[in-house]
Amino acid sequence: MGVDPPADDLMARQPRPLGEHLIDGRMWANVMQTGVVIAVVTLLTIDMYLPGGLIEGSGDLATARTAGFTVLVLTSLFTCFTARSESTSAFRRPFVNPWLWGAVALSALLQVAVVHLGFLNLAFGTSPLRLDQWLVCVAMGSAVLWHSELRKWVLRARRARSAAARGRAAAQ
């Protein structure tokens, strides 16, 4: 992400005041929300593959652990796209940084290897996942992306309403 081009609105933003913290309260709140989403989807995925629990599962411990680990990895990969901007959608100019895509592809390939290569199964305590299990993991892992997109949409809508209100007040 360090080689991402600057955001479109970078020069339009006001500079931060000297005494303001680099990581402010809103950013901490976003970090906490993202952490909660990651924890919830990871634990729900584990629960889905174990008998009993909130969601009745039919898997075994190795499958549940592997699915949970996979969701944890995938949430990190999705998060790297959402963390590029506080307010701009991850879907806006998504291919501007080929290095990021290369890193994500390599990480995904390594996760597939950890799940499907026998010697890595032994080293990491994982077991192979079926295609339907992979699809569940991708869907659960993408929850962090959808949460972030919804948060950014709300933020943009609030800013637009505030700007419109300021415009109306200035016109009066």
C-alpha positions as CSV (number, residue, x, y, z in Angstrom):
1,M,0.0,0.0,0.0
2,G,3.0,2.3,0.4
3,V,3.2,2.6,-3.4
4,D,-0.4,3.5,-3.9
5,P,-0.8,6.8,-5.8
6,P,-2.1,9.7,-3.8
7,A,-5.9,9.9,-3.2
8,D,-7.8,12.1,-5.7
9,D,-8.8,14.6,-3.0
10,L,-5.5,14.8,-1.3
11,M,-4.8,18.4,-2.3
12,A,-8.4,19.5,-1.6
13,R,-8.2,18.5,2.1
14,Q,-7.3,21.0,4.8
15,P,-4.0,20.3,6.6
16,R,-4.2,18.7,10.0
17,P,-3.7,21.1,12.9
18,L,-0.3,20.8,14.6
19,G,-1.7,19.4,17.8
20,E,-4.0,16.9,16.3
21,H,-3.1,13.2,16.6
22,L,-2.2,11.2,13.5
23,I,-4.6,8.5,14.6
24,D,-7.7,10.2,15.9
25,G,-10.8,8.9,17.7
26,R,-12.7,8.2,14.5
27,M,-9.8,6.1,13.2
28,W,-9.5,4.2,16.5
29,A,-13.3,3.5,16.3
30,N,-12.9,2.2,12.7
31,V,-10.0,-0.1,13.8
32,M,-12.1,-1.4,16.7
33,Q,-15.2,-1.9,14.4
34,T,-13.1,-3.8,11.9
35,G,-11.6,-5.9,14.6
36,V,-15.0,-6.8,15.9
37,V,-16.2,-7.8,12.4
38,I,-13.1,-9.9,11.9
39,A,-13.6,-11.7,15.2
40,V,-17.3,-12.3,14.7
41,V,-17.0,-13.7,11.2
42,T,-14.0,-15.9,12.2
43,L,-15.7,-17.3,15.3
44,L,-19.0,-17.8,13.4
45,T,-17.1,-19.7,10.7
46,I,-15.5,-22.0,13.2
47,D,-18.9,-22.5,14.9
48,M,-20.4,-23.4,11.5
49,Y,-18.2,-26.4,11.1
50,L,-18.5,-27.8,14.7
51,P,-21.4,-29.8,16.0
52,G,-23.5,-27.8,18.4
53,G,-23.0,-24.1,19.0
54,L,-25.0,-21.2,17.5
55,I,-25.0,-22.8,14.1
56,E,-25.3,-26.6,13.9
57,G,-22.3,-27.9,12.0
58,S,-21.3,-31.3,10.9
59,G,-17.6,-30.9,10.5
60,D,-14.7,-31.8,12.7
61,L,-12.2,-29.8,14.7
62,A,-9.5,-29.8,11.9
63,T,-12.0,-28.5,9.3
64,A,-13.4,-25.8,11.7
65,R,-9.9,-24.7,12.6
66,T,-8.8,-24.6,9.0
67,A,-11.9,-22.6,7.9
68,G,-11.4,-20.2,10.8
69,F,-7.8,-19.7,9.9
70,T,-8.7,-19.2,6.2
71,V,-11.3,-16.6,7.1
72,L,-8.8,-14.8,9.3
73,V,-6.3,-14.6,6.4
74,L,-9.0,-13.6,3.9
75,T,-10.3,-10.8,6.1
76,S,-6.7,-9.4,6.2
77,L,-6.6,-9.5,2.4
78,F,-9.9,-7.8,2.0
79,T,-8.9,-5.2,4.7
80,C,-5.9,-4.1,2.7
81,F,-8.2,-2.8,0.0
82,T,-10.5,-1.1,2.4
83,A,-7.7,0.6,4.3
84,R,-6.5,2.5,1.3
85,S,-8.8,5.3,2.0
86,E,-11.0,6.5,4.9
87,S,-13.9,7.5,2.7
88,T,-13.3,6.4,-0.9
89,S,-14.8,3.1,-1.9
90,A,-12.4,0.1,-2.4
91,F,-14.1,-0.3,-5.8
92,R,-13.0,3.0,-7.1
93,R,-9.8,2.6,-9.2
94,P,-9.2,-0.9,-7.7
95,F,-6.4,-1.8,-10.2
96,V,-4.2,1.3,-9.7
97,N,-1.6,-0.6,-7.7
98,P,-0.4,-3.8,-9.3
99,W,2.0,-4.4,-6.4
100,L,-0.9,-4.7,-4.0
101,W,-2.7,-7.2,-6.3
102,G,0.5,-9.2,-6.6
103,A,0.9,-9.3,-2.8
104,V,-2.7,-10.3,-2.4
105,A,-2.4,-13.0,-5.1
106,L,0.7,-14.4,-3.5
107,S,-0.9,-14.4,0.0
108,A,-4.0,-16.2,-1.4
109,L,-1.8,-18.8,-3.1
110,L,0.2,-19.4,0.1
111,Q,-3.1,-19.9,2.0
112,V,-4.2,-22.4,-0.6
113,A,-0.9,-24.2,-0.2
114,V,-1.2,-24.3,3.6
115,V,-4.7,-25.8,3.2
116,H,-4.0,-28.3,0.4
117,L,-0.4,-29.4,0.6
118,G,0.2,-32.4,2.9
119,F,3.5,-31.3,4.5
120,L,2.0,-27.9,5.2
121,N,-1.1,-29.5,6.7
122,L,1.2,-31.2,9.2
123,A,3.2,-28.0,9.9
124,F,0.1,-25.8,10.3
125,G,-2.4,-28.3,11.7
126,T,-4.8,-27.7,8.7
127,S,-6.9,-30.0,6.6
128,P,-8.0,-29.6,3.0
129,L,-11.2,-27.7,2.3
130,R,-13.8,-28.6,-0.3
131,L,-14.9,-26.0,-2.9
132,D,-18.2,-25.2,-1.0
133,Q,-16.2,-24.7,2.2
134,W,-13.8,-22.3,0.3
135,L,-16.8,-20.4,-1.0
136,V,-18.2,-20.0,2.6
137,C,-14.7,-18.8,3.7
138,V,-14.6,-16.2,1.0
139,A,-18.1,-15.0,1.7
140,M,-17.4,-14.7,5.4
141,G,-14.0,-13.1,4.8
142,S,-15.6,-10.5,2.5
143,A,-17.8,-9.3,5.4
144,V,-15.1,-6.9,6.4
145,L,-15.2,-5.4,2.9
146,W,-18.9,-4.9,3.0
147,H,-18.9,-3.5,6.5
148,S,-16.2,-1.0,5.4
149,E,-18.1,0.0,2.2
150,L,-21.3,0.6,4.2
151,R,-19.4,2.7,6.8
152,K,-17.7,4.8,4.0
153,W,-21.1,5.2,2.2
154,V,-22.6,6.6,5.4
155,L,-19.6,8.9,5.9
156,R,-19.9,10.2,2.4
157,A,-23.7,10.8,2.8
158,R,-23.1,12.7,6.0
159,R,-20.5,14.9,4.4
160,A,-22.7,15.6,1.4
161,R,-25.6,16.5,3.7
162,S,-23.3,18.8,5.8
163,A,-22.0,20.5,2.6
164,A,-25.5,21.0,1.3
165,A,-26.6,22.5,4.6
166,R,-23.6,24.8,4.6
167,G,-24.4,25.8,1.0
168,R,-28.0,26.6,2.0
169,A,-26.9,28.6,5.0
170,A,-24.4,30.6,2.9
171,A,-27.0,31.3,0.3
172,Q,-29.4,32.8,2.9
